[in-house]
Amino acid sequence: MRTKSGLIAFAALAVAVTVGWNMAPAPQEVGVQGAWVVTSEDDSHQRGFFLFTESHYSIMHVDPENGRPVYASEEEPTDGEILEAYNTFTANSGRYRMEGDQFIREAYMAKHPPYMAEWPDNDEPSTVKIDGDMMTLTYSNGIEFTLRRVE
């Protein structure tokens, strides 16, 4: 009798281990946290760096459609060249939240003064798609970035 009850206890333990304890954990959703760089054909003038913590972000990037111009003379850029370089560059940082595939950022600091002045009511949504170490970030105005996670 002892052997039979011991066998039943052992079988119950084996089932518990197989069903519960040895189950592979559910795959964790890959999030935006980390450092990301813009990928492009010619990254010499279309660079971008996106940094995301658990709740805050900092982004800097060049206009992905037009790139960033190079001064004709590094020693004496014209006012027009400086203005054009300034206008093709975006930089802002603040906090963000995720709502489904929507990445919603609130800029605390921004190159564009009117955008920064609207804090904390300057929500800017983007759509995020992540596939491994690659992210597609699409702004509400249709501009799209392909980013690669870096160490």
C-alpha contacts under 8 A as a table, 3 or more apart, distances in Angstrom:
res1	aa1	res2	aa2	distance
1	M	4	K	5.18
1	M	5	S	6.43
2	R	5	S	5.37
2	R	6	G	6.06
3	T	6	G	5.01
3	T	7	L	5.95
4	K	7	L	5.03
4	K	8	I	6.22
5	S	8	I	4.99
5	S	9	A	6.14
6	G	9	A	5.08
6	G	10	F	6.06
7	L	10	F	5.03
7	L	11	A	6.08
8	I	11	A	5.07
8	I	12	A	6.14
9	A	12	A	5.09
9	A	13	L	6.16
10	F	13	L	5.07
10	F	14	A	6.14
11	A	14	A	5.01
11	A	15	V	6.20
12	A	15	V	5.16
12	A	16	A	6.19
13	L	16	A	5.04
13	L	17	V	6.13
14	A	17	V	5.14
14	A	18	T	6.04
15	V	18	T	5.05
15	V	19	V	5.82
16	A	19	V	5.26
16	A	20	G	5.48
16	A	21	W	6.89
17	V	20	G	5.48
17	V	21	W	4.82
17	V	22	N	5.82
18	T	21	W	6.41
18	T	22	N	5.40
18	T	23	M	7.05
19	V	22	N	6.58
19	V	23	M	6.37
20	G	23	M	5.71
30	V	130	I	7.27
30	V	132	G	7.44
31	G	130	I	7.68
32	V	52	F	6.41
32	V	130	I	7.88
33	Q	51	L	7.43
33	Q	52	F	4.71
33	Q	53	T	5.19
33	Q	54	E	6.16
34	G	51	L	5.88
34	G	52	F	5.25
34	G	53	T	6.42
34	G	149	R	6.97
34	G	150	V	7.68
35	A	49	F	7.32
35	A	50	F	5.91
35	A	51	L	4.58
35	A	52	F	6.48
35	A	149	R	5.78
35	A	150	V	5.62
35	A	151	E	6.95
36	W	49	F	5.84
36	W	50	F	5.05
36	W	51	L	6.29
36	W	147	L	5.76
36	W	148	R	5.28
36	W	149	R	4.35
36	W	150	V	5.62
37	V	47	R	7.34
37	V	48	G	5.52
37	V	49	F	4.70
37	V	50	F	6.28
37	V	147	L	5.28
37	V	148	R	5.40
37	V	149	R	6.59
37	V	150	V	7.00
38	V	43	D	7.85
38	V	46	Q	7.77
38	V	47	R	5.88
38	V	48	G	4.87
38	V	49	F	6.50
38	V	61	H	8.00
38	V	145	F	6.60
38	V	146	T	5.84
38	V	147	L	4.46
38	V	148	R	6.45
39	T	43	D	6.89
39	T	47	R	7.73
39	T	145	F	7.92
39	T	146	T	5.79
39	T	147	L	5.57
39	T	148	R	6.50
40	S	43	D	5.49
40	S	46	Q	7.20
40	S	146	T	7.72
42	D	45	H	6.88
42	D	46	Q	6.84
43	D	46	Q	4.94
43	D	47	R	5.34
44	S	47	R	6.58
45	H	62	V	7.38
45	H	67	G	5.54
45	H	68	R	5.22
45	H	69	P	7.21
46	Q	61	H	7.30
46	Q	62	V	5.24
46	Q	63	D	6.87
46	Q	64	P	6.02
46	Q	67	G	5.00
46	Q	68	R	6.42
47	R	61	H	5.88
47	R	62	V	5.89
48	G	59	I	7.53
48	G	60	M	5.55
48	G	61	H	3.85
48	G	62	V	6.18
49	F	59	I	5.85
49	F	60	M	5.40
49	F	61	H	6.23
50	F	57	Y	7.36
50	F	58	S	5.98
50	F	59	I	4.42
50	F	60	M	6.46
51	L	57	Y	5.50
51	L	58	S	5.20
51	L	59	I	6.24
52	F	55	S	7.36
52	F	56	H	5.90
52	F	57	Y	4.43
52	F	58	S	6.69
53	T	56	H	5.23
53	T	57	Y	6.21
55	S	95	R	5.64
55	S	96	Y	5.64
55	S	97	R	6.69
56	H	93	S	7.48
56	H	94	G	5.59
56	H	95	R	3.98
56	H	96	Y	5.61
57	Y	93	S	5.41
57	Y	94	G	5.61
57	Y	95	R	5.83
57	Y	96	Y	6.74
57	Y	105	R	7.91
58	S	91	A	7.62
58	S	92	N	5.96
58	S	93	S	4.09
58	S	94	G	6.65
59	I	90	T	7.72
59	I	91	A	5.59
59	I	92	N	5.62
59	I	93	S	6.16
60	M	89	F	7.35
60	M	90	T	5.49
60	M	91	A	4.30
60	M	92	N	6.74
61	H	64	P	7.97
61	H	89	F	5.90
61	H	90	T	5.32
61	H	91	A	6.64
62	V	67	G	5.97
62	V	68	R	6.12
62	V	88	T	5.63
62	V	89	F	4.59
62	V	90	T	6.23
63	D	66	N	5.72
63	D	67	G	5.26
63	D	68	R	6.89
63	D	88	T	5.05
63	D	89	F	6.15
63	D	90	T	7.44
64	P	67	G	5.64
64	P	143	I	7.66
64	P	144	E	7.93
64	P	145	F	7.46
66	N	88	T	7.61
67	G	88	T	6.92
68	R	84	E	7.99
68	R	85	A	5.89
68	R	88	T	5.81
68	R	89	F	7.39
69	P	81	E	7.67
69	P	84	E	7.26
69	P	85	A	5.97
70	V	85	A	7.78
71	Y	74	E	5.74
71	Y	77	P	5.72
71	Y	81	E	6.15
71	Y	82	I	7.88
72	A	77	P	6.77
73	S	76	E	5.41
73	S	77	P	5.59
74	E	77	P	5.91
77	P	81	E	6.00
77	P	82	I	6.53
78	T	81	E	5.13
78	T	82	I	6.33
79	D	82	I	5.11
79	D	83	L	6.10
80	G	83	L	5.09
80	G	84	E	6.07
81	E	84	E	5.10
81	E	85	A	6.13
82	I	85	A	5.17
82	I	86	Y	6.11
83	L	86	Y	5.00
83	L	87	N	6.07
84	E	87	N	5.13
84	E	88	T	6.37
85	A	88	T	5.42
85	A	89	F	6.69
86	Y	89	F	5.52
87	N	90	T	7.85
90	T	111	K	6.61
91	A	110	A	5.82
91	A	111	K	5.50
92	N	107	A	6.02
92	N	108	Y	7.49
92	N	109	M	5.40
92	N	110	A	4.03
92	N	111	K	6.26
93	S	106	E	7.82
93	S	107	A	5.28
93	S	108	Y	5.97
93	S	109	M	5.35
93	S	110	A	6.51
94	G	105	R	7.05
94	G	106	E	5.69
94	G	107	A	4.53
94	G	108	Y	4.53
94	G	109	M	6.39
95	R	105	R	5.93
95	R	106	E	5.48
95	R	107	A	6.77
95	R	108	Y	7.40
96	Y	103	F	6.94
96	Y	104	I	5.45
96	Y	105	R	4.20
96	Y	106	E	5.94
97	R	103	F	6.12
97	R	104	I	5.40
97	R	105	R	6.62
98	M	101	D	6.95
98	M	102	Q	5.66
98	M	103	F	4.84
98	M	104	I	6.21
99	E	102	Q	5.04
99	E	103	F	6.64
99	E	104	I	7.60
101	D	127	T	5.66
101	D	128	V	5.34
101	D	129	K	6.93
102	Q	125	P	6.21
102	Q	126	S	5.61
102	Q	127	T	4.75
102	Q	128	V	6.14
103	F	125	P	5.65
103	F	126	S	5.11
103	F	127	T	6.00
103	F	128	V	6.36
104	I	123	D	6.13
104	I	124	E	5.45
104	I	125	P	4.25
104	I	126	S	6.23
105	R	123	D	5.62
105	R	124	E	5.32
105	R	125	P	6.45
106	E	119	W	7.08
106	E	120	P	6.49
106	E	121	D	7.30
106	E	122	N	5.54
106	E	123	D	4.85
106	E	124	E	6.49
107	A	110	A	6.28
107	A	115	Y	7.43
107	A	116	M	6.08
107	A	119	W	6.61
107	A	120	P	7.54
107	A	122	N	6.66
107	A	123	D	7.61
108	Y	116	M	6.00
108	Y	119	W	5.99
108	Y	120	P	7.19
109	M	116	M	5.57
110	A	113	P	6.48
110	A	115	Y	6.72
110	A	116	M	5.18
111	K	116	M	7.72
112	H	115	Y	5.58
112	H	116	M	6.49
113	P	116	M	5.13
113	P	117	A	6.01
114	P	117	A	5.00
114	P	118	E	6.57
115	Y	118	E	5.59
115	Y	119	W	7.55
115	Y	122	N	6.69
116	M	119	W	5.76
116	M	122	N	7.64
118	E	121	D	5.50
118	E	122	N	5.33
119	W	122	N	5.51
120	P	123	D	7.70
124	E	140	S	7.58
125	P	139	Y	6.80
125	P	140	S	6.21
126	S	137	L	6.45
126	S	138	T	5.36
126	S	139	Y	4.47
126	S	140	S	5.63
127	T	136	T	7.94
127	T	137	L	5.73
127	T	138	T	5.11
127	T	139	Y	6.63
127	T	140	S	7.76
128	V	135	M	6.90
128	V	136	T	5.78
128	V	137	L	4.81
128	V	138	T	6.61
129	K	135	M	5.60
129	K	136	T	5.15
129	K	137	L	6.69
130	I	133	D	7.36
130	I	134	M	5.83
130	I	135	M	4.38
130	I	136	T	6.46
131	D	134	M	5.26
131	D	135	M	6.26
132	G	135	M	7.89
133	D	148	R	5.68
133	D	149	R	5.04
134	M	146	T	7.10
134	M	147	L	5.65
134	M	148	R	4.66
134	M	149	R	6.29
135	M	145	F	7.99
135	M	146	T	5.81
135	M	147	L	5.00
135	M	148	R	6.36
135	M	149	R	7.80
136	T	144	E	6.89
136	T	145	F	5.67
136	T	146	T	4.67
136	T	147	L	6.23
137	L	144	E	5.67
137	L	145	F	5.16
137	L	146	T	6.55
137	L	147	L	7.62
138	T	142	G	6.07
138	T	143	I	5.76
138	T	144	E	4.26
138	T	145	F	6.33
139	Y	142	G	5.38
139	Y	143	I	5.31
139	Y	144	E	6.22
140	S	143	I	7.41
